[in-house]
Amino acid sequence: MIQRKRVFEILERGMPGDTASIVVDYGIILVIVLNIGAVIISSFNDLPDLLKQGLTIFEYISIAIFTLEYGIRVWTAPYKYPGLRFPYLRYITSFMAVIDLCAILPFYLPFVVGVDLRILRILRLFRLLRILKLNRYNNAVELIAQVFKGEKEKILTTVFITGLMLLLASSVMYYIENTAQPDKFPNIIATLWWAVATLTTVGYGDVYPITHIGKVLSGVIALLGIGLVALPAGIISSGFIKAISREEQALQEGVPQEPPGTKRICPHCGKEIE
């Protein structure tokens, strides 16, 4: 009889160096990558019938694998969230479980309810969400997640400042240019497009000021945008350097490293230990 705890250890890399766990991880990574390639190839209209049939068969196999994985993860939820009263519900509502469900749901939806074919084509785009599943199996993705989590307060601060500047710039430019170009700057919301293009220094040129004051303001906003766009890049780069330095220091000191994505759960409250 298959032990639920052993299955959980294989899926979550509960034991470092577990061969079965490594094989499962790399196998799912391969299926995910091939799925992304299949989505890209299926966007071409003039595909040979044999290739279309192959892609369809591969989609059926992939759906079976992802459905089985989702069911097993729900089945082993009590080991992922020990101590919780409703571990199955806790897993089903987690971020990665929702991603897993969105990746397979569009396949089953037409069998349950009648869906317009145009809507079905849009739902198939959710297959691309399978690439987010790599977060479980990839060291680099886990490192990125750790950096963003550690620097989230600083990043949110820069996002707030950027949003404030966009709103202020679009408001001022609206009052300056509305009289001269009512079709280009009809309201503050429409002017927000100009602010985004200017503040990010993209400058598409489809909307631009023609008054002297507007041109001066546009130049100032463009110059401020150079520094503002560099802020989050600097914060994220600093976070990467800190994270890599911590890993190197831990390796030098001989501190054992947990596998990527390993979460320590409190046996009493069932919450993740930071």
C-alpha positions in Angstrom: 0.0 0.0 0.0 1.3 3.4 -0.9 2.1 5.5 2.1 0.7 9.0 2.0 3.7 10.4 3.9 6.2 8.9 1.5 4.3 10.4 -1.5 4.4 13.8 0.3 8.1 13.5 0.8 8.7 12.7 -2.9 6.6 15.7 -4.0 8.0 18.2 -1.5 11.6 16.9 -1.4 11.3 16.1 2.3 14.5 14.2 2.2 17.6 15.8 0.6 19.1 13.6 -2.1 16.0 11.6 -2.6 16.3 10.0 -6.0 12.6 9.5 -6.5 11.9 13.1 -5.6 14.5 14.4 -8.0 13.2 12.3 -10.9 9.6 13.5 -10.2 10.8 17.2 -10.1 12.7 17.0 -13.3 10.0 15.0 -15.0 7.4 17.7 -14.2 9.7 20.4 -15.2 10.2 18.7 -18.6 6.4 18.4 -19.1 5.9 22.0 -18.2 8.5 23.3 -20.6 7.2 21.0 -23.4 3.7 22.4 -22.7 4.9 26.0 -23.2 6.5 25.0 -26.5 3.2 23.2 -27.5 1.2 26.4 -26.8 3.6 28.5 -28.9 3.6 26.0 -31.8 -0.2 25.7 -31.7 -0.5 29.4 -32.4 0.5 28.8 -36.0 -2.4 28.3 -38.4 -0.7 26.3 -41.2 0.4 23.2 -39.1 0.4 19.7 -40.7 -2.5 17.5 -39.6 0.0 15.0 -38.1 1.5 17.6 -35.9 -1.9 18.9 -34.8 -2.8 15.3 -33.8 0.5 15.0 -31.9 -0.1 18.2 -30.0 -3.6 17.1 -29.1 -2.4 13.7 -27.8 0.4 15.5 -25.8 -2.2 17.8 -24.3 -4.3 14.9 -23.1 -1.2 13.2 -21.6 -0.2 16.5 -19.9 -3.6 17.1 -18.5 -3.6 13.6 -17.1 -0.2 14.2 -15.4 -1.2 17.6 -14.0 -4.6 16.4 -12.8 -2.9 13.4 -11.1 -0.3 15.8 -9.5 -3.1 18.1 -8.3 -5.1 15.2 -6.8 -2.0 13.8 -5.0 -1.1 17.2 -3.5 -4.7 17.6 -2.2 -4.5 14.0 -0.9 -1.2 14.7 1.0 -2.4 18.1 2.3 -2.5 16.9 6.0 1.2 16.4 5.9 1.8 19.8 4.4 -0.3 21.6 7.0 -0.1 19.4 10.1 -2.3 20.6 13.0 -4.8 22.4 10.9 -8.5 21.5 11.2 -9.1 21.8 7.4 -5.8 21.0 5.7 -7.5 20.2 2.4 -9.3 23.5 2.2 -6.1 25.3 3.2 -4.2 23.7 0.3 -7.0 24.2 -2.3 -7.1 27.9 -1.5 -3.3 28.4 -1.6 -1.7 30.3 -4.5 0.1 27.4 -6.1 -3.0 25.2 -5.9 -5.1 27.9 -7.6 -2.4 28.1 -10.4 -2.5 24.3 -10.7 -6.3 24.4 -11.0 -6.3 27.2 -13.6 -3.8 25.2 -15.7 -6.1 22.2 -16.0 -9.6 23.7 -15.6 -10.0 25.0 -19.2 -9.6 21.5 -20.5 -12.5 20.1 -18.4 -14.8 23.2 -18.6 -16.3 22.5 -22.0 -17.4 19.0 -20.8 -19.2 20.5 -17.9 -20.9 23.6 -19.3 -21.4 24.9 -22.8 -18.7 27.4 -23.7 -18.5 29.6 -26.7 -15.5 28.6 -28.9 -14.1 32.1 -28.9 -14.1 32.1 -25.1 -12.5 28.6 -25.1 -9.6 30.0 -27.1 -9.0 32.6 -24.5 -9.3 30.1 -21.7 -6.6 28.0 -23.3 -4.2 30.8 -22.6 -4.4 29.7 -19.0 -2.1 26.8 -20.0 0.7 29.3 -19.9 0.2 29.6 -16.1 1.8 26.2 -15.9 5.2 27.9 -16.2 4.5 29.4 -12.8 4.5 25.9 -11.4 8.3 25.9 -12.0 8.5 27.9 -8.8 8.3 24.6 -6.9 11.2 23.0 -8.8 13.6 25.7 -9.8 16.3 27.2 -7.6 16.5 30.4 -9.6 12.8 31.1 -9.4 12.9 30.4 -5.6 15.7 32.9 -5.2 13.7 35.5 -7.1 10.7 34.9 -4.9 12.9 35.3 -1.8 14.4 38.6 -3.0 11.0 40.1 -3.8 9.7 38.9 -0.4 12.6 40.4 1.4 12.5 43.7 -0.4 8.7 44.0 -0.8 8.5 47.1 1.5 11.1 49.0 -0.5 9.5 47.9 -3.8 6.1 48.9 -2.6 7.4 52.3 -1.6 8.9 53.0 -5.1 5.6 51.8 -6.7 3.7 54.2 -4.5 6.0 57.1 -5.4 5.7 56.2 -9.1 2.0 56.1 -9.0 1.9 59.4 -7.2 4.1 61.0 -9.8 2.1 59.5 -12.7 -1.1 61.0 -11.2 0.4 64.4 -10.5 2.1 64.6 -14.0 -1.1 63.6 -15.8 -3.2 66.0 -13.8 -0.9 69.0 -14.5 -0.4 68.1 -18.2 -4.2 67.8 -18.6 -4.8 71.4 -17.4 -1.9 72.6 -19.6 -2.7 70.8 -22.9 -6.4 70.3 -22.8 -7.2 73.6 -24.4 -4.6 73.2 -27.1 -5.3 69.5 -27.8 -8.7 68.4 -26.5 -8.6 65.3 -28.6 -5.2 64.1 -27.2 -5.7 65.2 -23.6 -9.5 64.9 -23.1 -9.3 64.0 -19.4 -6.8 63.0 -16.7 -7.3 59.3 -17.2 -6.5 59.6 -21.0 -3.5 61.8 -20.1 -2.2 59.0 -17.9 -1.1 57.2 -21.0 1.2 60.1 -21.9 2.5 60.1 -18.3 3.3 56.4 -18.4 5.1 56.6 -21.8 7.1 59.7 -20.6 7.9 58.6 -17.1 9.2 55.2 -18.3 11.2 57.1 -21.0 9.6 55.0 -23.7 8.1 58.0 -25.6 6.0 56.4 -28.3 5.2 59.8 -29.8 1.5 59.2 -30.4 0.6 61.7 -27.7 2.9 64.7 -26.9 2.6 68.3 -25.7 2.7 71.2 -28.2 2.6 74.1 -25.8 5.9 75.6 -24.4 5.0 74.9 -20.8 3.9 71.4 -21.7 7.2 70.7 -23.5 9.2 71.9 -20.5 7.1 69.7 -18.1 7.5 66.7 -20.4 11.3 67.1 -20.4 11.3 67.3 -16.6 9.1 64.3 -16.2 11.3 62.3 -18.7 14.5 63.2 -16.7 12.8 62.2 -13.4 11.7 59.0 -15.0 15.3 57.9 -15.6 16.1 58.0 -11.9 12.7 56.6 -10.9 12.9 53.6 -13.1 16.4 52.9 -11.8 15.2 52.8 -8.2 13.4 49.4 -8.2 16.2 47.9 -10.4 18.7 49.0 -7.7 16.6 47.6 -4.9 16.2 44.2 -6.6 19.9 44.0 -7.5 20.9 44.8 -3.9 18.5 42.1 -2.8 20.1 39.5 -5.1 23.5 40.4 -3.9 22.5 39.9 -0.3 20.7 36.6 -1.0 23.7 35.2 -2.9 26.1 36.4 -0.2 24.0 34.6 2.5 24.0 31.4 0.5 27.8 31.5 0.0 28.4 32.3 3.7 26.2 29.4 4.8 28.1 27.1 2.5 31.4 28.3 3.8 30.3 27.8 7.4 29.0 24.3 6.6 25.4 25.1 7.4 23.1 22.5 5.7 20.9 24.1 3.0 17.2 23.0 2.8 16.0 22.2 -0.7 14.4 25.1 -2.6 10.7 25.6 -1.7 11.0 23.7 1.6 8.6 25.1 4.1 8.9 24.5 7.9 5.4 24.2 9.4 4.7 24.6 13.1 3.1 21.4 14.4 0.9 23.3 16.8 -0.6 26.1 14.8 0.0 24.8 11.3 1.5 28.1 10.1 4.7 28.5 8.1 7.8 29.3 10.2 9.7 32.2 8.7 
